[in-house]
Amino acid sequence: MEKRAAIPVSLPRDNPTQSYWQDPPDEIANLRSTESLPEKADVVIIGSGITGAAMAWNLLQSDPQRDIVMLEARQACSGATGRNGGHTKAASYRSFMHNAQEHGAEMASKIARLELANIRSMHAFAREHAIRCDSHPCGTVDVIYDAAQWELDLLAVKAMSDAMPGDDASLYTTHTPEEVRQKFYCGKGGEEGISGGISYEAGSISAYRFVVGLLKMCLERGLNLQTNTPALELKRSDTGIWKVETERGSIVANKLVLATNGYTARLAKRFQGVIVPLRGHITAQRPGHNMPRDGLPVSYSFVYKSGYEYLIPRPKGSRFEGDIIIGGGIVAAPDDGIEEYGTTDDTVLNEAISRYLHQSLPRYFGDNWGEDDAEGRIRNEWTGIMGYSADGYPFVGEMPGETDMWVSCSFQGHGMVTCWMCAKALAAMMEERDDEGLRGWFPDAFRISEDRLVREHVLAHLLSQEKRGISEFLVFYHGFDYVYTPPQSNVMSARNALEQSSVMRESNPSVKTSKEYPRRIKAKRSVLRRHKYAPSVRQGPHIRDVIGTQLQKHLNDVMSPALDGYMQRRGVRTVYGAPDLVDALRVNIRVCFDDLPDVTDRNTIFDSPKEDGPGSYPFRSPLPAELNSRVFHIEMKSLCNDNDEDDGEEDEDDRRDGGDGGCDGAGGDGDGDDDGEEDDDDDGGGGGGA
């Protein structure tokens, strides 16, 4: 994964797969408003998708005289916006608990309200300005095929209702399996293992037609559009003016807007490995003969243990009405779709994903599908490039350290419910209207900051080293161990990892292995077990030489949220403090500062311990700056196999534990202790290895 994230992001490729929406391309697809590239502009916007078009519209609305030039590498709106599924669907309940855990219930509620407002605002704008884009507000249903996921989703819906009583963004209707079969045509024949369904407000739209219509409105107001003009390099002059190099010459601007989503790291190198491209696959299929003649009444998501697909029926009056757009299928790709990660190649299809999507509709609709259309099931299929960040949020605001470089990007395949409102917020920031009114509705979690970029590097490395799940993190700072126990983790043997920690022993030879401290390590593990439902950072041995308050704060503020968020996205969730170990395998992640400059005399940094307990060791001088901003080198090793060093010896702790085995469920009761007790988090999960 790390190698994929490190692939240098390229410019958009020539000759991409033909999108259903762009067949045929609009008349402005290859427009250049002026024959030559202008030499200067007030604002240069790079990217002509929904973000770029919305930015141009908002800036021109506030100042019709503003000189704006828009650069597009290929045809107008030929990136992710023109290649998506056209789904205006938030599914806010699926991220609400993660957002609440990361940023609190108030922030999670703000994100949910923004997503619904984005959906409604786009459809209202299309209606108000008579943009012919098949705007179709409608309902949607999530069909859940995994029992554990269903239970979590019910709790998430309740959590939203409790946090946002009576709010439209928290309105959901749940359905029994039989109701799903009767109302939504699923579960009779084909895939029948339905656990339930959740319906709510959503919609569909031709995003390509919407943006083309918006661009035409901007062109009428003075926008200069330059298609087939890729930006090659960004430079800043001594006077603070931005210079954009292209194949057709250069243009200077007072302000620069990057509306480049998955391609952003090509121009802003700090985003390399932070905003990572991900290729998505979509098909347009003709309905089977048994499907409703009037078309499906709602859009769908089919949610199962390892992923989901999304489906959008084409509405009445649209071209190819009744067609079914379905995308996803990355689960079918070899190696969990790793080849889709880090690529910007939308000129080809992944054959495995393509085959999977071809067969998906009869699988989900079963007997209600019937025979294929005489012209064949598949009308079209294509790929597109999305942009993903490790923390799952967009980046919106002024680039840290780069005055007047503004960004709105990294929409996680979720742009149709966030881009419109993010552009509105970014325009306000650019015009110095970043006031309490804006902060009242725009989530701070979406804002770009230096601290967030640093944390993103941490998360990106964690994700790049992923092995299928996590249970416990052992974090080593410059050779000194700190044990991080996330909520609901099924605590593994600290001894196993400590014995592996050659980094720790090499950087501090005085640190002894756990075989010399079996009882002490054992006690530590028992303490961790008692606290495993609360986020915590527990000291390992040798605390006198380990850490001071500044590093403690860094761990609490940066690493703890990062690791909690990582667990949430990987399926290990906290629901009202109860654990749900979904395929959580034991992983030891060692975060090493082994490449930091040597600290001079340690005694000049660490003061004497205070009397108020461990973790209170102050620093006489600040830590080196590298310690707070260094991108971590991370080594991950799975503890599912026996990680004990095979030294032929059986120590006292091994005999008492019956052997750790390195993995709960492989032997013992999951906590490594011969205590005759069942672990609190082993209820039905076999230690999370199910």
C-alpha positions, 0 to 999 in steps of 0.5 A, spaced: 500 500 500 505 504 501 508 503 494 502 505 491 501 511 495 508 513 493 507 513 486 507 520 483 501 523 481 500 524 474 496 529 469 490 526 467 491 521 461 489 522 454 484 518 451 480 516 457 474 511 457 468 514 454 463 516 460 456 514 459 454 522 461 459 524 456 457 521 450 456 525 446 461 531 449 457 537 449 459 543 445 463 547 450 468 540 451 474 543 447 472 550 448 478 555 449 475 562 450 481 566 447 485 563 442 491 564 446 492 563 453 491 570 457 498 572 460 494 574 467 488 574 471 485 576 478 484 568 479 486 562 476 482 556 477 485 549 475 480 544 474 473 544 471 469 539 475 463 541 480 468 544 484 471 549 479 465 551 476 462 552 483 468 556 485 467 560 478 460 562 480 461 564 487 466 568 485 463 572 479 456 572 483 460 577 489 464 581 484 462 580 476 468 584 474 473 579 477 477 576 471 477 569 472 481 564 468 479 556 468 484 551 466 482 544 464 487 538 462 482 535 458 475 536 455 471 540 460 468 536 466 472 530 464 474 528 470 471 525 476 465 529 476 463 527 469 465 520 470 461 519 476 454 515 478 450 521 479 448 519 486 446 525 490 446 521 496 449 522 503 448 516 507 450 520 513 448 515 518 454 510 516 459 516 518 456 519 524 459 515 529 466 515 526 465 523 526 462 523 533 468 519 536 473 524 532 470 530 533 464 530 537 457 530 536 456 537 534 461 536 529 458 530 526 451 533 526 454 539 522 457 534 517 450 531 516 447 537 515 452 540 510 451 533 506 443 534 506 444 541 504 448 540 499 443 535 496 438 540 496 441 546 494 444 542 488 437 540 485 434 547 487 439 550 483 438 546 477 431 547 478 431 555 479 436 556 473 433 550 468 439 546 467 437 540 463 441 535 467 436 530 469 435 532 476 431 527 480 430 528 488 428 521 490 428 516 496 434 511 497 435 505 500 441 501 503 440 494 503 444 490 508 447 483 507 451 483 514 448 482 521 453 485 525 453 491 520 445 491 521 446 492 528 451 497 528 447 501 523 441 501 527 445 504 533 448 509 528 441 511 526 439 512 533 445 516 535 443 521 530 436 521 532 438 522 539 443 528 537 439 531 532 432 530 534 427 532 529 432 534 524 431 533 517 438 530 516 437 525 522 430 522 518 431 515 517 426 509 516 428 502 517 425 496 514 425 488 516 428 483 511 421 482 508 419 489 507 425 490 503 423 484 499 416 487 498 418 494 497 424 494 493 425 488 489 431 484 492 432 478 496 427 473 492 432 469 488 440 471 487 442 474 494 437 472 499 441 474 506 438 480 507 438 483 514 434 489 513 434 496 510 434 503 511 431 508 507 432 516 507 432 522 502 437 522 496 437 524 489 440 523 482 443 527 477 447 528 471 453 531 474 456 532 467 450 536 464 449 540 471 456 542 471 456 544 463 450 548 464 453 552 470 460 553 466 455 556 460 452 561 465 459 563 468 462 564 461 456 568 460 458 572 466 466 573 463 469 566 465 475 565 460 475 557 459 481 554 457 480 546 455 486 541 453 491 546 457 494 542 463 497 546 468 505 543 469 508 547 474 506 552 480 511 558 481 511 563 486 515 570 485 518 574 490 512 579 489 507 574 491 504 573 485 503 566 482 505 563 476 502 557 472 506 554 467 502 550 461 504 547 454 501 553 451 505 558 455 504 561 462 499 565 466 500 569 472 495 570 478 494 574 484 490 568 487 490 560 485 484 555 486 486 548 486 480 544 484 483 538 482 481 532 487 485 526 486 490 529 481 492 535 487 499 532 489 501 533 481 501 540 483 502 541 490 507 536 492 505 536 500 499 532 498 503 526 495 501 520 499 496 524 503 491 525 497 491 519 494 488 517 487 483 511 487 480 508 480 473 507 480 469 503 476 461 504 473 457 500 468 450 503 465 446 496 464 439 495 461 434 492 465 432 485 465 425 484 463 422 482 470 424 489 472 418 494 474 416 497 467 416 504 470 423 503 473 425 502 480 422 508 485 429 509 489 436 509 488 440 503 492 446 501 496 448 494 497 452 493 503 455 487 505 461 485 510 467 487 505 464 493 501 458 495 497 455 497 491 451 503 489 445 503 484 442 509 480 436 508 476 435 513 470 429 517 471 423 518 466 424 523 461 431 522 461 435 519 455 435 511 456 430 512 462 430 506 466 437 504 465 441 502 471 447 505 473 451 501 478 458 502 480 463 499 486 466 492 485 473 493 488 472 487 492 472 483 486 479 485 484 485 481 486 489 483 492 483 487 495 483 492 489 490 494 491 492 496 483 486 501 483 489 505 489 494 510 487 493 510 479 490 515 475 489 511 469 482 512 467 484 509 460 482 502 462 478 497 465 480 492 471 477 486 468 475 482 474 471 488 477 468 489 470 466 481 470 463 482 477 459 488 476 456 485 469 453 480 474 451 484 480 444 486 478 441 479 477 445 477 483 441 482 487 434 482 484 434 475 483 427 473 480 425 480 479 431 481 474 428 476 468 431 475 462 436 480 459 434 485 454 435 483 447 440 488 446 444 486 451 445 487 459 451 492 458 450 499 455 457 502 457 462 502 462 468 506 464 472 508 470 474 515 473 479 517 478 477 519 485 481 523 491 482 520 498 485 522 504 487 518 510 482 521 515 476 521 510 475 528 510 476 534 504 481 539 504 478 546 504 482 553 505 488 556 504 494 552 503 499 552 509 505 556 508 502 558 501 499 565 501 493 565 496 493 558 494 486 555 495 484 548 495 478 544 495 479 537 494 479 530 496 472 528 496 472 521 498 468 519 492 463 523 496 463 529 492 456 530 490 454 531 497 460 535 499 463 539 493 457 544 492 457 547 499 465 546 500 466 551 494 461 556 497 465 556 504 472 556 500 469 562 496 467 566 503 474 564 505 477 567 499 473 574 500 475 574 508 468 572 510 470 567 514 466 569 520 462 566 525 456 565 520 461 561 516 463 557 522 456 556 524 455 551 518 461 549 515 465 543 519 472 545 522 474 538 520 474 540 513 479 545 514 486 544 512 491 546 517 499 545 518 497 540 524 492 536 520 497 535 514 502 532 519 497 528 522 495 526 515 502 523 514 501 519 520 495 516 518 497 515 511 503 511 513 498 507 518 494 505 512 499 504 507 502 498 512 495 495 513 494 488 514 487 487 515 485 490 522 488 492 528 487 490 536 493 493 539 498 499 537 505 499 540 508 505 539 516 506 540 518 513 540 526 514 539 527 507 542 522 508 548 516 504 548 509 506 549 503 502 549 497 505 545 490 501 547 484 503 543 477 503 545 474 496 544 481 493 543 482 486 544 488 486 548 494 482 545 501 480 549 505 486 550 511 481 551 511 478 544 512 485 541 517 487 546 521 481 545 521 483 537 523 490 539 530 490 536 529 498 535 528 499 542 534 495 544 539 498 539 537 505 541 537 504 548 541 497 550 539 498 557 532 496 556 532 489 558 527 484 554 521 482 557 523 475 559 527 478 564 521 482 567 515 477 566 511 478 572 512 486 570 509 485 563 504 480 566 501 486 570 501 491 565 497 486 561 492 485 566 492 493 567 491 494 560 485 489 559 481 492 565 481 499 561 480 496 554 474 500 553 477 507 554 482 510 549 488 510 553 495 511 553 499 507 558 506 507 560 511 501 558 517 500 563 523 505 564 518 511 564 524 515 567 527 515 560 521 515 556 517 521 555 515 528 557 509 532 557 510 535 550 510 528 547 505 526 551 500 531 548 503 530 541 501 522 542 494 524 545 492 530 540 495 526 534 496 519 535 490 517 539 485 520 534 489 518 528 489 510 531 481 511 533 479 513 526 483 508 523 480 503 527 473 506 525 474 506 518 477 498 518 470 496 521 472 496 528 467 500 531 465 503 538 458 503 539 456 506 546 462 503 549 461 496 546 466 492 542 464 490 535 471 486 533 469 485 526 475 481 523 480 485 527 487 481 527 492 483 531 497 487 529 503 491 532 505 497 529 512 500 531 513 508 530 520 509 530 524 516 530 530 512 529 532 517 523 532 523 528 538 527 529 541 525 536 539 528 542 545 531 546 545 530 553 539 527 555 539 530 562 539 537 559 532 535 556 529 531 562 528 534 568 527 530 575 520 527 576 515 531 579 511 528 585 504 528 581 505 521 578 508 518 571 507 522 565 509 529 568 516 529 566 517 536 564 522 538 559 527 544 560 527 546 553 522 544 547 523 538 543 526 538 537 521 540 531 522 534 528 519 530 533 513 534 532 513 534 525 517 528 522 513 523 518 513 517 522 517 511 519 512 505 520 514 498 521 508 493 521 508 486 523 502 481 524 501 478 531 496 472 528 502 468 527 507 466 533 512 472 534 516 469 540 523 469 538 524 461 537 530 461 542 528 454 544 526 457 551 520 457 555 520 462 560 515 462 566 510 467 563 510 462 557 508 456 562 503 460 566 499 463 560 499 456 556 503 460 550 500 466 547 500 463 540 500 470 538 493 471 537 487 470 541 482 465 539 488 460 537 489 458 544 487 461 551 482 466 553 484 471 549 487 475 554 493 471 555 492 470 562 490 463 565 485 466 569 479 462 568 475 468 565 472 469 558 474 476 556 469 482 556 470 482 548 470 475 546 463 474 546 461 471 540 467 473 536 473 469 538 477 474 539 475 478 533 478 473 528 471 471 526 
